[in-house]
């Protein structure tokens, strides 16, 4: 009986050792699987963060380009206005100035589309306000040219035209300030996209 007990004990020990070895192997495989999933999540997070950085820099460049083109369009509209004042310029210079004003406005408009695509919504809304204000400024200068060509203007008329343009200039600058704030807020958001 002693020998049978030893054999049974030995068999039982072997069986337990085998089960224990399988459990250890299973636990090791599960740990490796968890570590692999963790590494994959870290890699995915790194990719998302890198994409977020790239997108932020891309947006920043587009926002800056719009601000620059808007300032150029604003200056062109002011120049056009000045050339429309009585005795300020020949018709050819006014026409050249008008074309330059329209071209710079169109460039700002085209850049505004890129800003609207990049978003977010509050920045797109502010860029729309800027474009509308720039358009009003250019339209004002065009209307002033029409008046100058149609009839001689008095000093009071010229002063009124200057005042009108100053109001438009203030509005454009105010709208650009709001756009800049919205753009800065959008760029400063720390959380990457999910």
URUR-V466936 format. One record per residue. N is the residue number from 1. PSI is psi in whole degrees, 0 to 359 (* if undefined). Layout:
# URUR-V466936
n | psi
N | PSI
N | PSI
This chain:
# URUR-V466936
n | psi
1 | 328
2 | 322
3 | 321
4 | 319
5 | 320
6 | 318
7 | 318
8 | 316
9 | 319
10 | 318
11 | 318
12 | 318
13 | 318
14 | 317
15 | 315
16 | 318
17 | 320
18 | 315
19 | 318
20 | 319
21 | 318
22 | 318
23 | 317
24 | 317
25 | 316
26 | 315
27 | 319
28 | 317
29 | 318
30 | 320
31 | 317
32 | 321
33 | 317
34 | 317
35 | 321
36 | 316
37 | 321
38 | 315
39 | 318
40 | 318
41 | 320
42 | 318
43 | 318
44 | 318
45 | 317
46 | 317
47 | 318
48 | 316
49 | 318
50 | 318
51 | 319
52 | 315
53 | 315
54 | 314
55 | 320
56 | 313
57 | 321
58 | 312
59 | 314
60 | 314
61 | 319
62 | 318
63 | 316
64 | 319
65 | 318
66 | 315
67 | 318
68 | 313
69 | 325
70 | 318
71 | 320
72 | 318
73 | 322
74 | 314
75 | 319
76 | 319
77 | 321
78 | 317
79 | 317
80 | 314
81 | 312
82 | 324
83 | 346
84 | 348
85 | 149
86 | 131
87 | 5
88 | 327
89 | 160
90 | 162
91 | 320
92 | 321
93 | 322
94 | 317
95 | 316
96 | 318
97 | 320
98 | 313
99 | 320
100 | 318
101 | 315
102 | 320
103 | 314
104 | 326
105 | 315
106 | 321
107 | 318
108 | 319
109 | 314
110 | 320
111 | 328
112 | 328
113 | 319
114 | 320
115 | 316
116 | 322
117 | 322
118 | 327
119 | 200
120 | 183
121 | 317
122 | 328
123 | 318
124 | 322
125 | 317
126 | 323
127 | 324
128 | 320
129 | 319
130 | 314
131 | 318
132 | 318
133 | 318
134 | 319
135 | 318
136 | 321
137 | 314
138 | 319
139 | 319
140 | 315
141 | 321
142 | 319
143 | 324
144 | 320
145 | 317
146 | 317
147 | 318
148 | 318
149 | 324
150 | 324
151 | 153
152 | 141
153 | 147
154 | 174
155 | 322
156 | 320
157 | 316
158 | 320
159 | 320
160 | 321
161 | 318
162 | 317
163 | 316
164 | 315
165 | 324
166 | 321
167 | 316
168 | 318
169 | 314
170 | 319
171 | 316
172 | 314
173 | 319
174 | 315
175 | 321
176 | 324
177 | 316
178 | 320
179 | 314
180 | 316
181 | 314
182 | 318
183 | 317
184 | 316
185 | 317
186 | 321
187 | 334
188 | 354
189 | 122
190 | 341
191 | 130
192 | 162
193 | 148
194 | *
